[in-house]
Amino acid sequence: MPGNEAVPTPEASTPPAAPTAGGGRRGFSSDVLKLVTGTTFAQVLVILASPVLTRLFSPADFGLLAIFTSITKVLGVVACLRYEFAIMLPDEEKDAVNLLALCIAIVTGISLLCLPLFIIFEPAIVRALNAPDLAGHLWLISPFVFVSGLCVALNYWNSRSRQYGRLSVARIVSAVATTGGQVGAGFGGIATGGALIGANALGQGVATGILAAQILRDDHRRLTRHVSVHRMRAVLVRYKKFPLYESWSGLLNVSSWQLPSLLLPIYFSPAQAGYYALAFRLIMLPMDLVGSAIQQVFFQRASDAKRDGQLAGLTESVFTVLLRIGLFPMLTISLIGEELFALVFGSAWGEAGIYTQLLAVWAVLWFISSPLSTIYMIQENQGFGLRINIVNFVSRLAALVAGGMLGSARLAILFFAISGIGVYGYLCVRLLMFSGIPARRTARIIADALLPFLPVGAVLLGLKFVGTPVLVHLSLGIGACALYFVYLLRSDQQFREVLGGLGVPGMR
């Protein structure tokens, strides 16, 4: 299996090697394929299990999991004070090793601090979130933050070493443990939000343990040879922009993502958070399959491309591929989401389908900008990222509060999506400009990607307007997406390379 292949690590005291001209193991496509192998298995498993889980657990149960996950993600983003991003950057391996050690020390301290705080303030937190069933589960936040923060730091160490096979294995193990635990609890008569939370913690803990064991087995000599308190202090100061800027930027970014799961229960009920959680989860899964893997490899490749003066070509190729992959299916979902969710997950989840329709265009822009967002870190322009995330947080908060005050969860989600379209659209343009791609060229690429959907969208809207049966809409929408990807496969060289290993021309 590709995900288990070993990849030679770079020599000590040298930066990660640039992509080789002939491709091979060290090529962009090979590295992304290693990640996609594990991610594909994980995502397929989650997709297959979702119709079962939605019939075992209620929207309120999923809402409880969403609230817990939101809290842990907000804390997890600063668990290493963002020094994990710096692991990719040093030319000398000893600096990267000490950055990893620094991350482990920081996440240990933060997780230990969280434990007494959540035990003491649990009653107040439960009341504030309007989630009484969350009581008794908040103590899990501390160990969850530790294992997830540790996993992130180890993840970036693996990316620097190009040991993508390890990450693939960890993702598979996490998906199996989490999904297996949730399904087992449901069929075992423990169909509660607490069971969903426990299974999530189990999956994260097992995956992190396996990843740590692999690194200790293969890299322990490299790690122990260079670690010192003096060197840890040196890298702490050298990369201080990451905690000073990127910590706040990341905290605002992740908090803005979690706002719906935290505010919808307050204004409405945990069930609304459950609808949003399923909509968000399913709309992001297939896109995250490609986007997260490309982001992992793009960060490393873009660091090399900047030094070689090839960042513009790399960025344009990745942008074009991401747009072609995401735009057509997400625009289709914006027209048939409600019918699709009701058919697959049961009639009780039709509301989640409406949420996907409202979020679809925003999801495309997120899908594109997420892998490219590492550009401003490569340029060490963390101030820009902080400003973007301040605007993002404030606009999302205002959108959700406005919807809550108007008494409509759908309006809250709609306003949330509109704010995201504005922020992520601007972010995409600026990131491309940072790379040397002019706005006019960006507009041309977008127009070319949008053109194939226009006739399909017009037909779908017409059929819905005249009231044709639901199965007609679904058949046309799903069939059109399938034909679109077949067309790309047959006529587009870039897309063929994506399916063959997610390679991008000129970057292997």
C-alpha positions in Angstrom: 0.0 0.0 0.0 1.4 3.4 -0.9 0.7 4.8 2.5 3.2 2.4 4.1 6.1 3.0 1.8 9.2 4.5 3.5 10.5 7.7 2.1 14.2 8.6 2.6 14.6 11.4 5.0 16.8 14.4 4.1 20.3 14.6 5.3 21.0 16.3 8.6 21.7 20.0 8.5 20.1 20.4 5.0 16.8 21.8 4.0 14.2 19.4 2.6 15.2 18.5 -0.9 13.5 20.1 -3.8 11.2 18.0 -6.0 13.1 15.9 -8.5 12.6 16.5 -12.1 11.7 13.0 -12.9 9.1 12.5 -10.2 9.4 9.2 -8.4 8.9 8.7 -4.7 10.1 12.2 -3.9 7.8 13.8 -6.4 4.8 15.9 -5.6 2.3 13.3 -6.9 4.0 10.5 -4.9 3.9 12.4 -1.6 0.3 13.5 -2.0 -0.7 10.0 -3.0 0.7 8.7 0.3 -1.5 11.1 2.2 -4.5 10.6 0.0 -4.3 6.8 0.4 -4.9 7.0 4.2 -7.3 10.0 3.9 -9.4 8.3 1.2 -9.9 5.2 3.4 -10.7 7.4 6.4 -13.2 9.6 4.5 -14.9 6.6 2.7 -15.3 4.9 6.1 -16.9 8.0 7.6 -19.2 8.5 4.5 -20.3 4.8 4.6 -21.0 4.9 8.4 -22.8 8.3 8.4 -26.2 6.9 7.2 -26.0 4.3 9.9 -25.0 6.8 12.6 -27.7 9.3 11.7 -30.3 6.5 12.3 -28.7 5.4 15.6 -28.0 8.9 17.1 -30.3 12.0 17.2 -29.4 15.5 15.9 -29.1 16.5 19.6 -26.4 13.8 20.1 -24.5 15.1 17.2 -24.9 18.6 18.5 -23.3 17.6 21.8 -20.3 16.1 20.0 -20.1 19.3 17.9 -20.0 21.5 21.1 -17.3 19.3 22.7 -15.3 19.2 19.5 -15.5 23.0 19.1 -14.1 23.6 22.5 -11.2 21.2 21.9 -10.4 22.6 18.5 -10.3 26.2 19.9 -7.8 25.1 22.6 -6.0 22.8 20.3 -5.0 25.5 17.9 -2.8 27.2 20.5 -1.7 23.9 22.2 1.8 24.3 20.7 1.5 28.1 20.4 1.8 27.6 16.6 5.5 26.6 16.8 4.5 23.5 14.9 4.4 25.5 11.7 8.0 26.6 12.2 9.2 22.9 12.2 9.1 23.1 8.3 11.3 26.2 8.0 14.8 25.8 9.5 17.7 24.9 7.2 19.5 23.0 10.0 17.9 19.8 11.3 19.0 20.5 14.9 16.7 23.6 14.9 13.8 21.6 13.7 14.4 18.9 16.3 14.4 21.5 19.1 11.2 23.1 17.7 9.6 19.7 18.0 10.8 19.3 21.6 9.6 22.9 22.3 6.1 21.9 21.0 5.9 18.9 23.2 6.9 20.9 26.3 4.3 23.6 25.5 1.4 21.2 24.8 2.1 19.3 28.0 1.9 22.5 30.1 -1.2 23.8 28.4 -3.1 20.5 28.7 -2.2 20.2 32.4 -3.5 23.7 33.0 -6.8 22.9 31.3 -7.7 19.9 33.6 -8.5 21.7 36.8 -10.1 24.7 35.0 -12.7 22.5 33.2 -13.4 20.5 36.4 -14.0 23.6 38.5 -16.0 25.6 35.9 -17.9 22.7 34.3 -21.4 23.7 35.7 -21.0 27.3 34.5 -19.8 26.2 31.0 -22.7 23.8 30.7 -25.3 26.4 31.6 -23.8 29.0 29.3 -23.9 26.6 26.3 -27.4 25.4 27.0 -26.1 21.8 26.9 -26.9 20.0 30.2 -26.0 16.6 28.7 -22.4 17.9 28.4 -22.0 17.6 32.2 -19.5 14.9 33.1 -17.6 15.0 29.9 -15.6 18.2 30.1 -12.7 16.6 31.9 -11.9 14.8 28.7 -10.9 18.1 27.1 -7.5 18.1 28.8 -6.2 14.7 27.5 -7.9 15.4 24.1 -6.0 18.7 23.8 -2.7 16.9 24.7 -3.0 14.1 22.2 -4.3 16.3 19.4 -1.6 19.0 20.0 1.1 16.3 20.1 -0.3 14.8 16.9 -0.1 18.1 15.1 3.5 18.6 16.1 4.4 15.1 15.0 2.5 15.7 11.8 4.8 18.6 10.8 7.9 16.7 11.7 6.8 13.9 9.4 6.1 16.5 6.6 9.6 17.9 7.0 11.0 14.4 6.8 8.7 13.4 4.0 7.5 10.4 5.9 4.0 10.8 4.6 3.3 7.0 4.9 3.2 7.4 8.7 0.5 10.0 8.4 -1.5 7.8 6.2 -1.4 5.0 8.7 -2.4 7.3 11.5 -5.4 8.6 9.6 -6.6 5.1 8.9 -6.3 4.0 12.5 -8.0 7.1 13.7 -11.0 6.6 11.4 -11.3 2.9 12.2 -11.2 3.5 16.0 -13.5 6.5 16.0 -16.1 5.1 13.6 -16.0 1.6 15.1 -16.5 3.0 18.6 -19.4 5.1 17.5 -21.2 2.3 15.6 -20.5 -0.2 18.4 -21.9 2.2 21.0 -25.0 2.8 18.9 -25.8 -0.9 18.4 -24.8 -1.6 22.0 -27.6 0.5 23.3 -25.4 3.5 24.3 -26.7 5.9 21.6 -25.8 9.1 23.4 -23.8 12.2 22.8 -21.3 11.1 25.4 -20.7 7.9 23.4 -19.9 9.9 20.3 -17.4 12.1 22.4 -15.8 9.0 23.9 -15.3 7.3 20.5 -13.8 10.5 19.1 -11.3 10.7 22.0 -10.4 7.0 21.5 -9.7 7.5 17.8 -7.5 10.5 18.4 -5.5 8.9 21.2 -4.8 5.6 19.4 -3.7 7.4 16.2 -1.4 9.8 18.1 0.1 6.8 20.0 0.9 4.9 16.8 2.4 8.0 15.1 4.6 8.7 18.2 5.7 5.1 18.3 6.7 5.1 14.6 8.7 8.3 15.1 10.5 7.0 18.2 11.3 3.8 16.4 12.8 5.4 13.3 14.0 8.9 14.4 14.9 8.6 18.0 18.7 9.0 17.4 18.1 12.1 15.2 15.8 13.6 17.9 17.9 12.9 21.0 21.2 13.9 19.5 20.3 17.6 19.0 17.9 18.4 21.8 19.1 21.0 24.4 17.5 23.6 26.6 19.8 26.3 25.1 18.8 25.4 21.6 15.1 25.3 22.5 15.4 28.8 23.9 17.1 30.0 20.7 14.4 28.7 18.4 11.7 30.0 20.8 13.1 33.5 20.2 14.0 33.0 16.5 10.4 32.0 15.6 8.6 34.2 18.1 6.3 35.6 15.3 4.4 32.4 15.3 3.1 32.7 18.9 2.9 36.5 18.7 1.0 36.6 15.4 0.0 33.2 14.3 -1.3 32.0 17.6 -3.8 34.9 17.7 -4.5 34.4 14.0 -5.1 30.7 14.4 -7.2 31.1 17.5 -9.4 33.6 15.7 -9.6 31.4 12.7 -10.6 28.2 14.5 -12.9 30.1 16.9 -14.7 31.5 13.9 -15.1 28.0 12.4 -16.6 26.8 15.7 -18.9 29.7 16.3 -22.0 27.9 14.7 -21.6 24.9 17.0 -21.3 27.1 20.1 -23.9 29.8 19.2 -26.7 27.7 17.6 -27.4 25.8 20.9 -27.5 29.1 22.8 -30.0 30.8 20.4 -31.9 27.6 19.4 -31.0 24.1 20.6 -28.3 21.5 20.4 -30.3 19.8 17.6 -29.5 22.8 15.3 -25.8 22.4 16.1 -26.3 18.7 15.1 -27.8 19.7 11.7 -24.9 22.1 11.1 -22.3 19.5 12.2 -23.6 16.9 9.8 -23.9 19.4 6.9 -20.4 20.8 7.6 -18.9 17.3 8.0 -20.3 15.9 4.8 -19.8 19.0 2.6 -16.2 19.1 3.7 -15.3 15.4 3.6 -14.8 14.9 -0.1 -13.1 18.3 -0.5 -10.9 17.8 2.5 -9.8 14.4 1.0 -7.9 16.3 -1.7 -7.3 19.7 0.0 -5.7 18.6 3.2 -3.3 16.3 1.3 -2.3 19.0 -1.1 -1.9 21.5 1.7 0.5 19.2 3.5 2.7 18.8 0.5 2.2 22.3 -0.9 3.6 23.9 2.2 6.9 22.0 1.8 7.1 22.4 -2.0 6.2 26.1 -1.8 9.0 26.7 0.7 11.4 25.3 -1.9 9.7 27.1 -4.8 10.1 30.5 -3.1 13.9 29.9 -2.8 14.0 28.9 -6.4 11.8 31.7 -7.7 9.1 29.4 -9.0 6.3 30.1 -6.5 4.0 31.7 -9.1 3.9 28.7 -11.4 3.4 26.3 -8.5 0.6 28.3 -7.0 -1.2 28.8 -10.3 -1.2 25.1 -11.1 -2.5 24.1 -7.6 -5.2 26.9 -7.8 -6.4 25.7 -11.2 -6.6 22.0 -10.1 -8.4 22.8 -6.9 -11.0 25.1 -8.7 -11.7 22.4 -11.3 -12.2 19.8 -8.6 -14.4 21.8 -6.3 -16.6 24.2 -8.2 -18.9 22.0 -10.3 -19.9 19.5 -7.6 -20.4 22.2 -4.9 -22.6 24.3 -7.1 -24.6 21.2 -7.9 -25.0 20.6 -4.1 -26.3 24.1 -3.7 -29.3 23.1 -5.8 -30.1 19.5 -4.6 -28.7 19.4 -1.1 -32.0 19.0 0.8 -33.3 16.2 -1.3 -30.0 14.4 -1.2 -29.6 14.5 2.6 -33.2 13.4 3.2 -32.8 10.4 0.9 -29.4 9.3 2.3 -29.7 10.1 6.0 -33.4 10.0 6.6 -36.2 12.6 6.5 -35.2 13.9 9.9 -32.0 15.3 8.4 -33.5 17.3 5.5 -32.7 20.5 7.4 -29.0 19.6 7.3 -29.3 19.4 3.6 -30.7 22.9 3.4 -27.6 24.0 5.4 -25.4 22.4 2.8 -27.1 24.4 0.0 -26.5 27.6 1.9 -22.8 26.7 2.6 -21.8 25.3 -0.8 -20.3 28.4 -2.4 -18.4 29.3 0.7 -17.1 25.8 0.9 -15.5 26.1 -2.6 -13.6 29.2 -1.6 -12.5 27.6 1.6 -11.3 24.5 -0.3 -9.2 26.6 -2.5 -7.8 29.1 0.0 -7.0 26.5 2.7 -4.0 24.8 0.9 -2.8 28.2 -0.4 -3.0 29.9 3.0 0.5 28.6 3.9 1.8 31.2 1.4 1.7 34.1 3.8 3.6 32.0 6.4 6.2 31.1 3.9 6.5 34.8 3.2 6.7 35.4 7.0 3.8 37.8 6.6 1.9 36.7 9.7 0.5 40.1 10.2 -1.6 39.7 7.1 -3.0 36.4 8.4 -3.9 38.0 11.7 -5.8 40.8 10.0 -7.7 38.4 7.8 -8.7 36.3 10.8 -9.8 39.3 12.8 -12.2 40.3 10.0 -13.3 36.6 9.6 -14.1 36.2 13.2 -15.9 39.5 13.6 -18.0 39.0 10.4 -19.0 35.5 11.3 -19.9 36.4 14.9 -22.0 39.3 13.6 -23.7 37.0 11.0 -24.7 34.4 13.6 -25.8 36.8 16.2 -28.0 38.6 13.6 -29.6 35.3 12.6 -30.1 34.4 16.2 -31.7 37.7 17.1 -34.0 37.3 14.1 -35.0 33.9 15.4 -34.0 31.9 12.3 -31.3 29.3 12.2 -31.4 29.2 8.4 -30.8 33.0 8.3 -27.9 32.6 10.7 -26.3 30.0 8.4 -27.0 32.1 5.3 -25.4 35.2 6.9 -22.5 33.0 8.0 -22.0 31.7 4.5 -22.1 35.2 2.9 -19.5 36.5 5.3 -17.3 33.6 4.5 -17.7 34.2 0.7 -16.5 37.7 1.1 -13.5 37.0 3.4 -12.3 33.8 1.6 -12.8 35.3 -1.8 -10.6 38.3 -0.9 -8.1 35.9 0.7 -7.8 33.8 -2.4 -7.1 36.9 -4.6 -4.5 38.2 -2.2 -2.7 34.9 -1.8 -2.4 34.6 -5.6 -1.1 38.1 -5.8 1.5 37.3 -3.1 2.7 34.6 -5.4 2.9 36.9 -8.4 -0.3 36.0 -10.2 -2.3 39.1 -11.3 -6.0 39.5 -10.6 -6.9 39.4 -14.3 -5.3 36.0 -14.7 -7.2 34.8 -11.6 -10.5 36.0 -13.1 -9.8 34.1 -16.4 -9.1 30.8 -14.5 -12.4 31.2 -12.5 -14.4 31.9 -15.7 -13.0 28.8 -17.4 -13.9 26.6 -14.5 -17.4 28.1 -14.1 -18.5 27.7 -17.7 -19.2 23.9 -17.7 -21.7 24.3 -14.9 -23.9 27.0 -16.3 -26.1 24.8 -18.6 -26.5 22.1 -15.9 -27.5 24.7 -13.3 -30.0 26.3 -15.7 -31.7 22.9 -16.4 -31.8 22.0 -12.7 -33.4 25.3 -11.7 -35.9 24.9 -14.5 -36.9 21.4 -13.4 -37.3 22.5 -9.8 -39.3 25.5 -10.8 -41.9 23.3 -12.7 -42.0 20.8 -9.9 -40.5 17.6 -11.4 -40.1 14.6 -9.0 -37.2 14.7 -6.5 -35.5 11.7 -8.1 -35.3 13.5 -11.4 -33.3 16.4 -9.7 -31.0 14.0 -7.9 -30.4 11.8 -10.9 -29.6 14.8 -13.1 -27.3 16.4 -10.6 -25.4 13.3 -9.7 -25.2 12.2 -13.3 -23.9 15.6 -14.4 -21.2 15.5 -11.8 -20.1 12.1 -12.9 -20.1 13.1 -16.6 -18.1 16.3 -15.7 -15.4 14.3 -14.0 -15.3 11.8 -16.9 -14.9 14.7 -19.3 -12.0 16.1 -17.3 -10.4 12.7 -17.1 -10.5 12.3 -20.8 -9.7 15.8 -21.9 -7.7 17.5 -19.2 -4.1 16.5 -18.6 -3.9 18.2 -15.2 -6.9 16.4 -13.9 -5.6 13.0 -15.1 -2.4 13.6 -13.1 -4.5 14.6 -10.1 -6.4 11.3 -10.2 -3.2 9.4 -10.9 -1.5 10.7 -7.8 -2.6 14.3 -7.4 0.5 15.6 -9.3 0.6 19.0 -10.8 2.5 19.6 -14.0 5.9 21.3 -13.5 6.1 20.4 -9.8 7.3 16.8 -9.8 
